[in-house]
Amino acid sequence: KWGSYLFKMIETQLKTFDPSIIELLQKESQLTNEYSKLIASAQIKFDGEVYNIPQMGKFTQDKNRDVRKRASAAVVKFFEENNDELGRIYHELVQVRHAMAVKLGYKNFIELGYLKLGRLDYTAKEVAGYRDQIYREVVPLAHKLYRTSLRRAGIKSPRHYDLNQSFSDGNPVPLGDSKYLVKAATKMYDELSPETGEFFRFMVDKELLDLDARPGKRGGGYMTYFPRYQAPFIFANFNGTAGDVDTLTHEVGHAYQGYESRHIKVSEYRQPTLEACEIHSMSMEFFAWPWMESMFDDADKYRLSHLEGTIKFLPYGVAVDEFQEGVYANPEMTHEERCAMWREIEKKYLPIRNYKGAPFLEKGTFWLRQSHIFSSPFYYIDYTLAQVVAFQFATEMWKNRDRAWNKYVKLCRLGGRYPFVELLAKAKLRNPFEDGNVRRVITPLKRKLKELTQVLESKND
């Protein structure tokens, strides 16, 4: 009646907890809160004003190279001043997690970390093979894309603060504010399918979107679900960049899956594991592509930068994972040894990063700003796995939108009835862990990149 997966989930929860680790869990929570508070406390002085780290984002991505350079240096200064404290917090977190694993009978935290994330049909061995596929197939392509976009932006001798630049006249900007974008999105979802039209109008009518940044509001963006009302809710911090559109379409993907799974009676089956959840959101970003003319002055520019950005992200995502595996396999490492290991991994996956003039980053300290490493061990690679699956929906959409959409709806309606690999099989999607599948997924993207580049070049001629 309930299916064997529910009992496997319960069994896994029992394997990851024992009353003897309660104090360690409390200590872990205290340390992750320390990290969050320290990062939130940042008061960065820049051009006569004081900003927090998220607010510095608009300056570190500014069109003016001098502004970017100075803004990046100001952010780095905060991390350098707090390096010892951040190193201490992370070292203690690693010790606490390792102690938990040993108490529960594991060799180290790696296996426990995987079980805590509900990874029941793959292990660290499959993930290592997948990282190797990304290294072979995506790292050379991402490096080429960085070179191409930096050349397009007119940047010679690129430094670490230049890597977000893609166009000489600046990155694409939305045509309007949140009210404008919600109106455009309402029309888009009406036209995409009857289901999405009904769903998005429900969210707008019931005021289930809180999109604008305002003083005192928590940072970030997410979707949550209210089971009692069978209603999803979207929270965001719009700031007038292309990221507003990314966030809206991404979080709507999460919300739509929640809406389509609302009738599943077993609550544990309404939502899948995290790597599968991100498929719904990342795929929706691509399903929105045909309507970008209503949101951007130059929709092709947005589409190219969006596709390039999703590919460039993959090497960084697997670098974060390889770093964490090294950390938890060697829990006695010092902070300096961890930083040295990060820098070596960074050189392997992100050879474009040039820290000339930034000795602190050259020591291997960039990872200190990646909150997932502190608060959500082993989670980060989920974004890359989901992206590889989302690319499959994008490729199918470019050939036959209706067929791709029907496949997507089927996946959403499956909810979390199956673990990740089985869910992919049920939805007839390629498994990223199978050798050769990353190459099969990436090949059609190269053709699309060429096509979009030619479209933009013809406009500029």
C-alpha positions as CSV (number, residue, x, y, z in Angstrom):
1,K,0.0,0.0,0.0
2,W,2.7,2.5,1.0
3,G,5.5,1.2,-1.2
4,S,8.9,-0.1,0.0
5,Y,10.6,3.4,-0.4
6,L,8.8,4.9,2.6
7,F,10.2,2.1,4.8
8,K,13.7,2.6,3.4
9,M,13.4,6.3,4.2
10,I,12.4,5.5,7.8
11,E,15.2,2.9,8.1
12,T,17.8,5.5,6.8
13,Q,16.6,8.1,9.4
14,L,17.2,5.5,12.1
15,K,20.7,4.9,10.8
16,T,21.6,8.6,11.0
17,F,20.4,9.2,14.6
18,D,21.0,8.0,18.1
19,P,20.4,9.7,21.4
20,S,24.2,9.6,22.1
21,I,24.8,12.3,19.4
22,I,22.2,14.8,20.6
23,E,24.9,17.0,22.2
24,L,27.0,16.9,19.0
25,L,24.0,17.9,16.9
26,Q,23.4,20.8,19.2
27,K,27.0,21.8,18.8
28,E,26.8,21.5,15.0
29,S,23.7,23.8,15.0
30,Q,25.5,26.3,17.2
31,L,28.6,26.4,14.9
32,T,26.5,26.9,11.7
33,N,24.7,29.7,13.4
34,E,28.1,31.3,14.4
35,Y,29.1,31.2,10.7
36,S,25.8,32.7,9.5
37,K,26.0,35.5,12.1
38,L,29.6,36.3,11.3
39,I,28.8,36.6,7.6
40,A,25.7,38.7,8.3
41,S,27.7,41.0,10.5
42,A,29.9,42.2,7.6
43,Q,30.0,46.0,7.4
44,I,32.0,46.7,4.2
45,K,33.0,50.3,3.6
46,F,32.9,51.1,-0.1
47,D,33.0,54.6,-1.7
48,G,31.8,56.3,1.4
49,E,28.9,53.9,2.2
50,V,28.6,50.7,4.3
51,Y,27.2,47.5,2.8
52,N,26.7,43.9,3.7
53,I,28.1,41.1,1.5
54,P,25.0,40.5,-0.8
55,Q,24.7,44.3,-1.4
56,M,28.3,44.3,-2.6
57,G,27.2,42.0,-5.5
58,K,26.1,44.9,-7.7
59,F,29.6,46.5,-7.4
60,T,31.6,43.3,-7.9
61,Q,29.6,42.8,-11.2
62,D,29.7,46.5,-12.3
63,K,30.5,47.3,-15.9
64,N,33.4,49.5,-14.8
65,R,36.5,47.4,-14.2
66,D,38.0,49.6,-11.6
67,V,34.7,49.5,-9.5
68,R,34.8,45.7,-9.8
69,K,38.4,45.5,-8.7
70,R,38.0,47.7,-5.7
71,A,34.7,46.1,-4.6
72,S,36.2,42.6,-4.9
73,A,39.2,43.8,-2.7
74,A,36.8,45.2,-0.1
75,V,34.9,41.9,0.2
76,V,38.2,39.9,0.3
77,K,39.4,42.2,3.1
78,F,36.5,41.1,5.3
79,F,37.3,37.4,4.8
80,E,41.0,38.0,5.4
81,E,40.2,39.8,8.7
82,N,38.0,36.9,9.8
83,N,40.1,34.1,8.3
84,D,41.2,32.7,11.7
85,E,37.7,32.7,13.1
86,L,36.2,31.1,10.0
87,G,38.9,28.5,10.0
88,R,38.2,27.7,13.6
89,I,34.4,27.4,13.1
90,Y,34.9,25.0,10.1
91,H,37.5,22.9,11.9
92,E,35.2,22.5,14.8
93,L,32.3,21.6,12.5
94,V,34.4,18.9,10.8
95,Q,35.5,17.5,14.2
96,V,31.9,17.4,15.4
97,R,30.6,15.7,12.2
98,H,33.4,13.2,12.3
99,A,32.7,12.4,16.0
100,M,29.0,11.8,15.1
101,A,29.9,9.4,12.3
102,V,32.3,7.4,14.5
103,K,29.7,7.2,17.3
104,L,27.1,5.8,14.8
105,G,29.6,3.2,13.5
106,Y,30.9,4.9,10.3
107,K,34.5,5.3,9.3
108,N,34.1,9.0,8.6
109,F,31.3,11.6,7.9
110,I,31.1,10.9,4.1
111,E,28.7,7.9,4.3
112,L,26.7,9.5,7.1
113,G,26.5,12.7,5.1
114,Y,25.1,10.9,2.1
115,L,22.5,9.0,4.2
116,K,21.4,12.3,5.9
117,L,20.6,13.6,2.4
118,G,18.5,10.5,1.6
119,R,20.9,9.3,-1.1
120,L,19.8,5.7,-1.2
121,D,20.6,4.6,-4.8
122,Y,24.1,6.1,-5.3
123,T,27.3,6.5,-3.2
124,A,30.5,8.6,-3.1
125,K,31.9,6.2,-5.7
126,E,29.3,7.1,-8.3
127,V,29.7,10.8,-7.5
128,A,33.5,10.6,-8.0
129,G,32.9,9.0,-11.5
130,Y,30.4,11.8,-12.3
131,R,33.0,14.5,-11.2
132,D,35.5,12.9,-13.6
133,Q,33.0,13.2,-16.4
134,I,32.6,16.9,-15.7
135,Y,36.4,17.3,-15.6
136,R,36.7,15.6,-19.0
137,E,33.7,17.0,-20.8
138,V,32.7,20.3,-19.2
139,V,35.9,21.9,-17.9
140,P,37.4,22.4,-21.4
141,L,34.1,23.8,-22.7
142,A,33.6,26.1,-19.7
143,H,37.2,27.4,-20.0
144,K,36.5,28.2,-23.7
145,L,33.2,29.9,-22.8
146,Y,35.0,32.1,-20.2
147,R,37.6,33.1,-22.9
148,T,34.8,33.8,-25.4
149,S,32.6,35.9,-23.1
150,L,35.6,37.9,-21.7
151,R,36.8,38.6,-25.3
152,R,33.3,39.7,-26.2
153,A,33.3,42.0,-23.1
154,G,36.7,43.5,-24.3
155,I,38.7,42.2,-21.3
156,K,42.4,41.4,-21.9
157,S,44.4,39.6,-19.1
158,P,41.3,38.7,-17.1
159,R,41.5,38.6,-13.3
160,H,39.1,36.9,-10.8
161,Y,36.9,39.9,-10.6
162,D,36.2,39.9,-14.4
163,L,34.7,36.4,-14.7
164,N,31.1,37.5,-14.5
165,Q,31.4,39.9,-17.5
166,S,29.9,38.7,-20.8
167,F,29.2,41.7,-22.9
168,S,31.0,45.0,-23.6
169,D,27.7,47.0,-23.0
170,G,26.9,45.2,-19.8
171,N,24.8,42.2,-18.9
172,P,21.1,42.0,-19.8
173,V,18.7,43.8,-17.5
174,P,14.9,43.2,-17.1
175,L,12.4,45.6,-18.6
176,G,10.7,46.4,-15.4
177,D,10.2,45.9,-11.6
178,S,8.5,43.0,-9.8
179,K,5.0,44.1,-10.7
180,Y,5.9,44.2,-14.4
181,L,7.6,40.8,-14.2
182,V,4.7,39.2,-12.4
183,K,2.3,40.6,-15.1
184,A,4.6,39.2,-17.9
185,A,4.9,35.9,-16.1
186,T,1.1,35.6,-15.7
187,K,0.8,35.9,-19.5
188,M,3.7,33.5,-20.0
189,Y,2.2,30.8,-17.8
190,D,-1.3,31.2,-19.3
191,E,0.3,30.5,-22.7
192,L,2.7,27.7,-21.5
193,S,-0.2,25.3,-20.4
194,P,-3.6,25.4,-18.8
195,E,-2.1,23.9,-15.7
196,T,0.6,26.6,-15.2
197,G,-1.9,29.3,-16.0
198,E,-4.3,28.1,-13.3
199,F,-1.4,27.5,-10.9
200,F,0.3,30.9,-11.3
201,R,-3.0,32.9,-11.1
202,F,-3.7,31.0,-7.9
203,M,-0.4,32.2,-6.5
204,V,-0.9,35.8,-7.6
205,D,-4.5,36.0,-6.4
206,K,-3.7,34.5,-3.0
207,E,-0.6,36.8,-2.6
208,L,1.8,33.9,-2.3
209,L,4.7,35.8,-3.8
210,D,7.0,38.1,-1.7
211,L,9.5,39.3,-4.2
212,D,11.0,42.7,-3.5
213,A,14.1,43.4,-1.4
214,R,13.5,45.7,1.5
215,P,15.4,46.8,4.7
216,G,15.5,44.2,7.4
217,K,14.2,41.4,5.1
218,R,16.1,38.1,5.2
219,G,18.4,37.5,2.2
220,G,18.1,34.9,-0.5
221,G,15.2,33.3,-2.3
222,Y,13.3,30.1,-1.8
223,M,10.0,28.2,-2.2
224,T,8.2,26.7,0.8
225,Y,4.9,24.8,1.0
226,F,2.0,25.1,3.4
227,P,0.4,21.6,3.5
228,R,-2.7,22.7,5.4
229,Y,-3.6,25.1,2.6
230,Q,-2.1,23.0,-0.2
231,A,-0.3,26.1,-1.3
232,P,3.3,26.9,-2.3
233,F,4.9,30.3,-1.3
234,I,7.7,32.1,-3.1
235,F,10.2,34.4,-1.2
236,A,12.8,36.5,-3.0
237,N,14.9,39.7,-3.0
238,F,14.6,41.3,-6.4
239,N,17.3,43.9,-7.2
240,G,16.8,44.9,-10.8
241,T,19.2,42.4,-12.4
242,A,18.7,39.4,-14.7
243,G,18.8,37.4,-11.6
244,D,15.3,38.5,-10.8
245,V,14.0,36.6,-13.8
246,D,16.2,33.6,-13.0
247,T,14.8,33.6,-9.5
248,L,11.2,34.0,-10.5
249,T,11.3,31.2,-13.1
250,H,13.4,28.9,-10.8
251,E,11.3,29.2,-7.7
252,V,8.1,28.9,-9.8
253,G,9.5,25.5,-11.0
254,H,9.8,24.4,-7.3
255,A,6.3,25.8,-6.5
256,Y,4.7,24.2,-9.6
257,Q,6.0,20.7,-8.5
258,G,4.6,21.3,-5.0
259,Y,1.3,22.3,-6.6
260,E,1.2,19.2,-8.9
261,S,2.1,16.9,-5.9
262,R,-0.4,18.4,-3.4
263,H,-2.9,15.5,-3.7
264,I,-0.3,12.8,-2.8
265,K,-1.6,11.3,0.4
266,V,1.7,10.1,1.9
267,S,3.4,13.4,2.9
268,E,6.9,11.9,2.6
269,Y,6.2,11.3,-1.1
270,R,5.2,14.8,-2.0
271,Q,8.7,16.1,-2.5
272,P,11.8,14.2,-3.7
273,T,15.3,14.4,-2.4
274,L,17.2,17.7,-3.0
275,E,19.0,16.8,-6.2
276,A,15.7,15.9,-7.8
277,C,13.9,19.0,-6.5
278,E,16.4,21.2,-8.3
279,I,15.4,19.5,-11.7
280,H,12.0,21.1,-11.5
281,S,13.3,24.6,-10.9
282,M,16.3,24.5,-13.3
283,S,14.2,23.1,-16.1
284,M,11.5,25.8,-15.6
285,E,14.2,28.4,-16.3
286,F,14.5,26.9,-19.8
287,F,10.8,26.4,-20.4
288,A,10.5,30.2,-19.9
289,W,12.9,31.0,-22.8
290,P,10.3,31.6,-25.5
291,W,8.7,34.4,-23.5
292,M,11.9,36.3,-22.7
293,E,11.1,39.0,-25.2
294,S,8.4,40.2,-22.8
295,M,11.0,40.5,-20.0
296,F,14.2,41.8,-21.7
297,D,15.1,44.4,-24.3
298,D,17.5,41.8,-25.8
299,A,16.1,38.3,-25.1
300,D,18.8,36.6,-27.2
301,K,21.5,38.2,-25.1
302,Y,19.7,36.9,-22.0
303,R,19.4,33.4,-23.4
304,L,23.1,33.2,-24.4
305,S,24.3,34.5,-21.0
306,H,21.9,32.1,-19.2
307,L,23.0,29.0,-21.1
308,E,26.7,30.0,-20.7
309,G,26.3,30.6,-17.0
310,T,24.6,27.3,-16.4
311,I,27.5,25.5,-18.1
312,K,30.2,27.5,-16.4
313,F,28.7,26.7,-13.0
314,L,29.2,22.9,-13.3
315,P,33.0,22.8,-12.7
316,Y,32.7,25.1,-9.6
317,G,29.9,22.9,-8.3
318,V,31.9,19.7,-8.5
319,A,35.0,21.5,-7.1
320,V,33.1,22.3,-4.0
321,D,32.1,18.6,-3.7
322,E,35.6,17.2,-4.3
323,F,36.9,19.6,-1.6
324,Q,34.4,18.4,1.0
325,E,35.2,14.8,0.3
326,G,38.9,15.5,0.9
327,V,38.0,17.4,4.1
328,Y,35.9,14.6,5.6
329,A,38.2,11.8,4.5
330,N,41.1,13.7,6.4
331,P,39.4,15.4,9.4
332,E,42.7,16.2,11.1
333,M,43.8,18.6,8.4
334,T,44.7,22.1,9.5
335,H,43.0,25.2,8.1
336,E,46.1,26.0,6.0
337,E,46.1,22.4,4.6
338,R,42.4,22.7,3.7
339,C,43.1,26.0,1.9
340,A,46.0,24.5,0.0
341,M,43.8,21.6,-1.1
342,W,41.1,24.0,-2.3
343,R,43.6,25.9,-4.4
344,E,44.8,22.7,-6.1
345,I,41.2,21.6,-6.8
346,E,40.4,25.1,-8.1
347,K,43.3,25.0,-10.5
348,K,42.0,21.6,-11.7
349,Y,38.4,22.6,-12.4
350,L,38.7,26.4,-12.8
351,P,42.0,27.1,-14.5
352,I,40.6,30.5,-15.6
353,R,40.8,31.9,-12.1
354,N,43.8,34.3,-11.9
355,Y,44.4,35.8,-8.4
356,K,47.3,38.1,-9.4
357,G,47.2,41.0,-6.9
358,A,45.0,39.0,-4.5
359,P,47.5,37.0,-2.3
360,F,44.8,36.0,0.2
361,L,42.7,34.2,-2.5
362,E,45.9,32.7,-4.0
363,K,46.3,30.9,-0.7
364,G,43.1,29.0,-1.4
365,T,40.5,30.8,0.7
366,F,37.6,31.5,-1.8
367,W,35.7,28.5,-0.3
368,L,35.1,30.5,3.0
369,R,32.3,32.4,1.3
370,Q,30.4,29.3,0.2
371,S,27.8,28.9,3.0
372,H,26.8,25.3,1.9
373,I,30.3,24.0,2.8
374,F,29.6,25.1,6.4
375,S,25.9,24.5,6.8
376,S,24.9,21.8,4.3
377,P,27.7,19.3,3.8
378,F,27.7,17.4,0.4
379,Y,24.5,19.2,-0.8
380,Y,26.2,21.5,-3.3
381,I,26.7,18.9,-6.1
382,D,23.0,18.4,-6.2
383,Y,22.7,21.6,-8.2
384,T,25.0,20.2,-10.9
385,L,23.3,16.9,-11.1
386,A,19.9,18.6,-11.5
387,Q,21.5,21.0,-14.1
388,V,22.6,18.0,-16.3
389,V,19.1,16.7,-16.1
390,A,17.5,20.1,-16.8
391,F,19.7,20.4,-20.0
392,Q,17.9,17.3,-21.3
393,F,14.5,19.1,-20.9
394,A,16.0,22.1,-22.7
395,T,17.3,20.1,-25.6
396,E,14.0,18.3,-26.0
397,M,12.1,21.6,-25.7
398,W,14.1,23.0,-28.6
399,K,12.9,20.1,-30.7
400,N,9.4,19.6,-29.5
401,R,8.1,21.8,-26.7
402,D,4.8,19.9,-26.1
403,R,6.6,16.6,-25.7
404,A,9.2,18.1,-23.4
405,W,6.5,19.8,-21.3
406,N,4.4,16.6,-20.9
407,K,7.5,14.8,-19.8
408,Y,8.2,17.6,-17.2
409,V,4.6,17.5,-15.9
410,K,4.9,13.7,-15.4
411,L,8.1,14.2,-13.4
412,C,6.5,16.8,-11.2
413,R,3.5,14.6,-10.6
414,L,5.7,11.7,-9.5
415,G,6.7,13.9,-6.5
416,G,9.1,12.0,-4.3
417,R,7.7,8.5,-4.7
418,Y,11.2,7.2,-5.8
419,P,14.8,7.9,-5.0
420,F,16.8,10.0,-7.5
421,V,18.1,7.4,-10.0
422,E,14.8,5.5,-10.1
423,L,12.9,8.7,-10.5
424,L,15.0,9.5,-13.6
425,A,14.3,6.1,-15.0
426,K,10.5,6.5,-14.5
427,A,10.7,9.8,-16.3
428,K,12.9,8.4,-19.1
429,L,15.8,10.8,-18.4
430,R,19.5,10.0,-18.7
431,N,21.3,9.2,-15.4
432,P,24.3,11.6,-15.0
433,F,26.2,8.9,-13.1
434,E,26.4,6.6,-16.2
435,D,29.7,7.1,-18.0
436,G,29.2,8.9,-21.3
437,N,25.9,10.6,-20.4
438,V,27.4,14.0,-19.5
439,R,29.0,14.1,-23.0
440,R,25.6,13.1,-24.6
441,V,23.9,15.9,-22.7
442,I,26.5,18.5,-23.4
443,T,26.9,17.9,-27.2
444,P,23.6,19.6,-28.3
445,L,24.3,22.5,-26.0
446,K,27.4,23.3,-28.1
447,R,25.2,23.6,-31.2
448,K,22.8,25.9,-29.3
449,L,25.6,28.2,-28.1
450,K,26.9,28.5,-31.7
451,E,23.4,29.3,-32.9
452,L,22.7,32.0,-30.2
453,T,26.2,33.5,-30.8
454,Q,25.5,33.8,-34.5
455,V,22.1,35.5,-33.8
456,L,23.8,38.1,-31.6
457,E,26.6,38.7,-34.1
458,S,24.2,39.3,-36.9
459,K,22.3,41.9,-34.8
460,N,25.6,43.7,-34.2
461,D,26.8,43.7,-37.8
